[in-house]
Amino acid sequence: MKNQLIFSAFAALLLLACETEPVLKPTTEPGSTDEYANHPQNQLYRKELAEFRRKWNIPGSLMLLKRADAPAWIGAIGKSNLEHQTDLRITDPFRTGSITKALVATVVMKMKEEGQLRLEDNLAALLPEVNGHIPDAQKITVRNLLSHTSGLVDPTNDDLQYQLDLLNNPQRRVQQSTDEILRRYVYGRALVSQPGDRFQYSNANFWLLGKLIETIRGKSLQAVLEEVIFTPFGLTHSYIDRRDDRNVIRGYNDFYANGKLMDVTALDRADSDGQASGGLITTADDLLKFTEAFFAGKIIRLASVQEMMTVQPVREGANEYGLGLESYSSTELGMGWGHNGTLLGVDANWFYFPGKKALYVLFNNNGGGSDKSFVEKWLK
């Protein structure tokens, strides 16, 4: 997926010389380590999670499982901070990468319900300042942005200059506004396909959606998320704006495939914090609250939820993406909906299976890929 930097070997070497922030020891009080000790599957789930963590060389893994016929279970194994050997806790906040897109898309659908926009409205009309900077802006709709069918370039994954700029000076990247990022890496670039022709994942779609939300609502994206989701539904440990991140788990990556992990938190922070494409910092419990409210039609109407869960048609190729949600097909559980989030030092997963009323959240602070299918047998 998605929002993951693709580095060449020489670009990885630059990381050794890039600016980094000091590693700060978390200051919050530890979360309860035995809160789920009486859960009927506690020992089994912890054993599975520990084996998964060891197999994939992950410093710390946190998992939430919720079945229709059983209470939720949350467990954490390993370390949140290797320098200080800090134990990972079930209450620790994680960067979640592109899971952010699901919440941002929910806000857009809320605005649609309130008559503030339509999904067929075009980018040129809603954000006139992009005219002359984005080709065919009058053809790119809100639906295209939500479904990654706009044809916009994706600097995060495909632009070597973006990646080198981030590696060489993450502090500068932190200070850049969304407008600056769009001007430097998106404006003036040719579309990779015509709007609506095919699915082409691009974080630029959600940079523009974040800008659109702030323009129409007249307040920051953080304030809008608080108003629509965080405050009404009790997500008290979730935010998207840039903050002191000493209590957020550290992110790690094995660049050289030698088993030695490097702390890449400064790069994850620079690449994602504050961005509508991947800036959400949250906890497993908060994602559970969001899931229960979202799929019950309490945040937006069930008809809107269903529309987000509908795979969007394209003229060329195949697509398994809805509106801010990606699908997950499981032989054990049927069709699931949610999102994966990948940063250089983070692998986050959030999927709900409506047919089984089952949910899993899996956070890992190692940006390498891993097979997560082991969770399916515990949810069926």
C-alpha positions in Angstrom: 0.0 0.0 0.0 -0.2 3.1 0.4 1.7 6.0 1.7 4.9 3.9 1.8 8.1 5.4 0.6 9.9 3.4 -2.1 13.6 4.0 -1.7 16.5 3.1 -3.9 19.7 1.8 -2.2 21.5 5.0 -2.3 18.5 6.9 -1.0 18.5 4.6 2.0 22.1 5.5 2.7 21.2 9.2 2.9 19.1 8.3 5.9 22.2 7.8 8.0 23.1 11.5 7.5 19.7 13.1 7.6 18.5 15.3 10.4 16.8 13.4 13.2 15.0 14.4 16.3 16.1 13.2 19.8 14.5 10.0 21.0 12.4 11.0 24.1 11.3 8.5 26.7 7.5 8.3 27.0 6.1 10.2 30.0 2.6 8.8 30.3 1.6 6.4 33.0 1.6 2.7 31.9 -1.7 1.3 30.8 -3.1 -1.8 32.5 -1.2 -4.9 31.5 -3.8 -7.3 32.8 -7.1 -5.6 31.8 -7.9 -8.5 29.4 -6.4 -11.3 31.6 -9.9 -12.8 32.2 -10.8 -12.8 28.5 -11.5 -16.4 27.6 -9.0 -16.3 24.7 -6.4 -14.1 26.4 -3.6 -16.6 26.5 -4.2 -18.0 23.0 -4.4 -14.5 21.5 -1.2 -13.4 23.2 0.7 -16.5 22.1 -0.4 -15.9 18.5 0.6 -12.2 18.6 4.0 -13.1 20.2 4.7 -15.6 17.4 3.7 -13.2 14.7 6.0 -10.5 16.2 9.0 -12.8 16.4 8.5 -14.2 12.9 8.5 -10.7 11.3 11.2 -9.1 13.6 8.8 -6.4 14.9 9.8 -4.4 18.0 6.2 -4.1 19.2 2.8 -5.4 18.0 -0.6 -4.4 19.3 -3.8 -6.2 18.3 -7.5 -5.7 18.9 -9.9 -8.5 18.1 -13.7 -8.2 18.4 -16.2 -11.0 17.5 -19.9 -10.7 17.5 -20.2 -13.4 20.2 -17.4 -12.2 22.5 -16.1 -9.0 24.2 -13.3 -7.1 22.6 -9.7 -8.1 23.4 -6.6 -5.9 23.2 -3.1 -7.1 23.7 0.4 -5.6 23.3 3.7 -7.5 22.9 7.3 -6.1 22.7 8.7 -2.6 22.8 7.5 0.8 21.9 10.9 2.3 22.2 14.0 0.3 21.6 16.5 2.8 22.9 14.8 2.9 26.3 13.4 -0.7 26.1 10.0 0.6 26.9 7.3 -2.0 27.0 4.5 -1.5 24.5 1.1 -0.9 26.2 -2.4 -1.4 25.0 -3.1 2.4 25.5 -0.1 3.6 23.4 -0.9 5.9 20.5 0.3 4.9 17.0 0.7 6.7 13.8 -1.8 4.9 11.5 -0.9 6.2 8.0 -3.7 5.8 5.5 -6.3 4.7 7.9 -6.6 8.5 8.2 -8.3 8.4 4.8 -11.4 6.6 6.1 -12.1 9.3 8.7 -11.4 12.1 6.3 -13.8 10.4 3.8 -16.4 10.2 6.5 -16.2 13.9 7.1 -16.7 14.5 3.3 -19.8 12.2 3.3 -21.1 14.1 6.3 -20.7 17.4 4.3 -22.5 15.8 1.4 -25.4 14.9 3.7 -25.5 18.4 5.0 -25.6 19.8 1.5 -22.2 21.5 1.6 -21.0 19.6 -1.5 -21.9 16.8 -3.9 -19.8 13.9 -4.9 -20.1 15.0 -8.6 -18.9 18.6 -7.9 -15.6 19.3 -9.7 -12.3 20.4 -8.2 -12.1 23.5 -10.3 -15.4 24.8 -9.0 -14.8 23.9 -5.3 -11.1 25.1 -5.2 -10.8 27.7 -8.0 -7.1 28.3 -7.0 -6.1 25.0 -8.5 -7.2 26.1 -12.0 -4.2 26.4 -14.3 -2.2 24.2 -11.9 -3.9 20.8 -12.1 -4.8 19.6 -15.7 -8.5 18.9 -16.3 -9.4 20.1 -12.8 -12.9 20.8 -14.1 -13.2 17.0 -14.8 -11.9 15.8 -11.5 -14.8 15.2 -9.1 -15.0 14.7 -5.3 -15.8 11.1 -6.1 -12.7 10.8 -8.1 -10.6 12.1 -5.2 -12.2 9.8 -2.7 -11.8 6.7 -4.9 -8.3 7.5 -6.3 -9.6 7.7 -9.9 -8.6 11.3 -10.4 -5.4 10.5 -12.4 -3.3 12.7 -10.0 0.4 11.9 -9.5 1.5 10.3 -6.2 4.7 12.0 -5.0 4.9 9.9 -1.8 5.4 6.7 -3.7 6.5 7.7 -7.2 8.5 10.9 -7.0 12.2 10.4 -6.2 12.7 14.1 -5.6 9.9 14.1 -2.9 11.6 11.1 -1.2 15.1 12.7 -1.4 13.8 16.0 0.0 12.2 14.1 2.9 15.3 12.1 3.6 17.7 15.0 3.4 15.8 17.5 5.5 12.8 16.1 7.4 12.6 19.2 9.5 11.9 21.3 6.5 9.2 18.9 5.4 7.5 19.2 8.8 7.3 23.0 8.3 5.8 22.8 4.9 2.1 23.5 4.6 -0.2 21.4 2.4 -0.3 24.3 -0.1 3.5 24.3 -0.3 3.6 20.5 -0.8 1.0 20.7 -3.6 2.9 23.6 -5.3 6.2 21.7 -5.2 5.1 18.2 -6.1 1.7 18.2 -7.7 0.9 21.4 -9.5 2.0 21.5 -13.1 2.4 17.7 -13.3 0.6 15.8 -16.1 -2.1 13.4 -15.0 -1.2 9.8 -15.2 -4.6 8.9 -16.6 -7.8 10.7 -17.4 -10.3 11.3 -14.5 -12.4 8.2 -14.0 -10.4 6.0 -16.4 -8.6 3.9 -13.8 -7.7 3.4 -10.2 -4.3 5.1 -9.4 -3.6 5.4 -5.7 -2.4 8.9 -4.8 -2.0 10.7 -1.5 -2.5 13.9 -3.4 -6.2 13.2 -3.6 -6.5 13.4 0.1 -4.2 16.5 0.4 -6.8 18.2 -1.8 -9.7 16.8 0.2 -8.2 18.1 3.4 -7.8 21.5 1.8 -11.4 21.3 0.5 -12.8 20.4 4.0 -10.9 23.3 5.6 -12.1 25.8 2.9 -15.8 24.9 3.1 -16.0 24.5 6.8 -13.8 27.5 7.6 -11.7 25.7 10.3 -8.8 23.3 10.6 -9.1 19.7 9.7 -8.4 18.9 13.4 -11.3 21.0 14.5 -13.6 19.4 11.9 -12.7 15.9 13.0 -13.2 16.9 16.6 -16.7 18.2 15.7 -17.8 15.3 13.5 -16.1 12.3 15.1 -13.7 12.7 18.0 -15.8 14.5 20.5 -19.3 13.1 19.8 -18.0 9.5 19.9 -15.4 9.6 22.6 -12.2 9.3 20.6 -10.3 11.1 23.4 -6.8 9.9 22.3 -7.1 10.7 18.6 -5.7 13.7 16.7 -4.3 14.7 13.3 -2.6 18.0 13.9 1.2 18.2 14.6 2.0 17.8 18.3 4.8 16.8 20.7 5.0 13.1 19.8 7.2 11.8 22.7 4.3 9.5 23.8 3.7 8.1 20.3 5.4 4.7 19.6 8.7 4.9 17.7 8.8 3.6 14.2 11.6 1.3 12.9 12.8 -0.1 9.5 15.3 -2.7 8.5 16.8 -0.9 5.4 19.6 -3.4 4.7 17.8 -6.7 5.4 20.3 -7.6 8.0 18.0 -7.7 11.0 19.2 -4.4 12.4 16.4 -1.9 12.8 16.8 1.8 12.5 14.6 4.4 14.2 12.8 6.3 11.4 10.3 8.2 13.5 11.6 11.6 12.3 10.8 10.6 8.7 7.4 9.2 9.6 6.5 12.4 11.5 7.7 14.6 8.6 5.9 12.6 6.0 2.5 12.2 7.7 1.8 14.4 10.7 -0.9 16.9 10.0 -1.8 15.5 6.7 -5.3 14.3 5.5 -3.6 11.5 3.7 -2.0 9.8 6.7 -1.7 12.0 9.8 -4.1 10.2 12.2 -2.6 9.3 15.6 -4.9 7.1 17.6 -5.3 4.1 19.9 -6.8 0.7 19.3 -9.6 1.5 21.7 -10.4 4.7 19.8 -10.6 2.8 16.5 -13.0 0.4 18.2 -15.2 3.3 19.1 -15.0 4.7 15.6 -15.9 1.3 14.1 -18.9 0.8 16.3 -20.3 4.3 15.5 -19.4 4.3 11.8 -20.9 0.9 10.8 -24.0 1.5 12.9 -24.8 4.6 11.0 -24.3 7.0 13.9 -21.7 9.3 12.3 -23.1 9.3 8.8 -26.3 7.6 7.5 -26.2 3.9 6.7 -26.8 4.7 3.1 -23.6 6.8 3.1 -21.7 4.0 4.7 -22.9 1.6 2.1 -21.8 4.1 -0.6 -18.4 4.2 0.9 -18.3 0.4 0.8 -19.2 0.2 -2.8 -16.3 -0.5 -5.2 -16.1 2.3 -7.6 -16.2 1.5 -11.4 -13.3 2.4 -13.6 -13.0 2.2 -17.4 -9.7 0.3 -17.4 -8.5 -2.5 -15.2 -9.9 -3.6 -11.9 -10.5 -1.7 -8.6 -11.2 -2.9 -5.1 -11.5 0.5 -3.5 -14.7 2.3 -2.4 -14.8 5.9 -1.1 -11.9 6.2 1.4 -12.2 2.5 2.2 -10.5 -0.5 0.7 -11.9 -3.9 0.6 -10.4 -7.1 2.1 -11.6 -10.4 0.8 -11.3 -13.3 3.2 -12.3 -16.9 2.6 -13.0 -17.3 6.3 -14.9 -14.0 6.9 -16.2 -12.8 3.6 -15.8 -9.2 2.5 -14.2 -6.7 4.9 -13.8 -3.0 4.7 -11.3 -0.7 6.3 -7.8 0.5 5.4 -4.2 -0.4 5.7 -1.7 2.3 6.7 2.0 2.1 5.8 4.7 4.5 6.8 8.4 3.8 6.8 8.3 2.7 10.4 4.7 1.7 10.8 2.3 -1.0 9.5 -1.2 -0.3 10.7 -4.3 -2.4 9.8 -8.0 -1.8 10.5 -10.7 -4.0 8.9 -14.3 -4.7 9.8 -16.3 -7.7 8.3 -20.0 -6.8 8.3 -21.2 -10.3 7.6 -19.5 -11.6 10.8 -19.6 -8.4 12.8 -15.9 -8.9 13.4 -13.1 -6.4 13.7 -9.4 -6.5 13.8 -6.9 -3.8 14.5 -3.2 -4.6 14.2 -0.4 -2.1 14.8 3.3 -2.9 14.2 6.2 -0.4 14.6 8.2 -1.9 11.8 7.5 -0.6 8.3 8.3 -3.9 6.6 5.5 -6.0 5.2 4.1 -9.0 7.0 1.4 -11.7 6.5 -1.5 -10.9 8.8 -3.9 -13.6 7.7 -3.4 -15.4 11.0 -6.0 -13.2 12.6 -8.8 -14.5 10.3 -9.1 -17.9 12.1 -9.8 -16.2 15.4 -12.6 -14.1 14.0 -14.6 -16.6 11.9 
